[in-house]
């Protein structure tokens, strides 16, 4: 595209971000400040993720962008088109074909590989921000690995609700050292972060923080011995493809209480349907 | 007194501008002993407490702490993580205002359990039963365990703070006017509670108070401060019954019936 540098950001900015990324990879889970730029989309729409993606993208990369697991929602479509125009890179919706995956709120169902990078859009990088309002104090707590307070939150949940009630953005310990927010992915996806072969990068544009999990790193969801971490999912198979092991979205279909549970990962669902799997509500797709 | 000291301050000096807050202060504390620091307000009591507990660095002088493995540590030369660990395990700090120490948005049980969790306790049932046990020890009804501290009275808050501090069985507790701002009958019960807990658990205490009666009731030894100096020190009864320094005499005589 004329008048723009490759992948929108100028090279000096990319260099600054890459430097931050290197530091983040060297200290898994540690939040590294960076000079977040004004991007042509509002804060909260993925300004952090888009800057990280822009600074790691090469001409031969194949980009996939998902929003809540779907390739066809506004955020995903516009960011994918943004990079198709400003970088001219190939884009895809197939998880297996992508080399860089930018995501909001989900990790793809398909196991990622060592030659892939997943970039998370992060609204709030500080896992302790609801518990301790002072950023000076939370920095000190990270520095001293003083994370009793996070467990106090879990304790309060159990004593009030009988269980840990965090369903998304479930706090994790990275490499047994840093407490980290996994971004607002469902707790269902937390186990996928543990020992993931792909490099995981996190960008928070408004909060101006980058962090990372290198491949094959231990990521443990916080819990108690007698209240172990467990994932929560709707107790249904996918209505379209019949999958029982994927994260489901509930879709209201009419005004009479009709609802449909479908895979939130649209690529996963489409792939299964193409392979001949049919759910109870999936006959139309099967007939096509 | 052949036993080695738990905490020693040597030659502590600190000035705030031109005001001498501490001048050549030497302090010793033995295990299981309760030392009261008395004096009028502005005499440097709280400053001394903050310096001894590592929260405030002196201009000169050293504070030594002997850990359970009999190693001596220079409190102000310790790395921050080690000092932090000390503060949340071996040491405790009881503030005059319990709101400084408690988390007002966290239930009583969570408040008591926090130090355990900070130390790595990861069994909900154990933490809960420890919290219940400690609430009972400080005479708070067990069915208040899930209530927020803001529903508690002043005396209950102070007792909750003590439970929160003692749950990790510290060897040394710093107390800054623990009975200040409470009415007389609540004060008496709290003093009774502190005395029995401290004696039973053999906790060493540095107690700052302006109230001679509190010092007499709780402390084994007493140090009287005036303008940043310790002017007299000795066994509590000795100092209070037979004060030698003119300032101590004035202090003792100004109390109605200590």
Interface residues (C-beta under 8 A of the other chain):
Chain A: X143 X144 X145 X146 X147 X148 X149 X151 X152 X155 X156 X158 X159 X160 X223 X224 X225 X226 X227
Chain B: X80 X81 X84 X88 X103 X106 X107 X109 X110 X113 X114 X115 X117 X118 X119 X122 X123 X124 X125 X127 X128 X145 X146
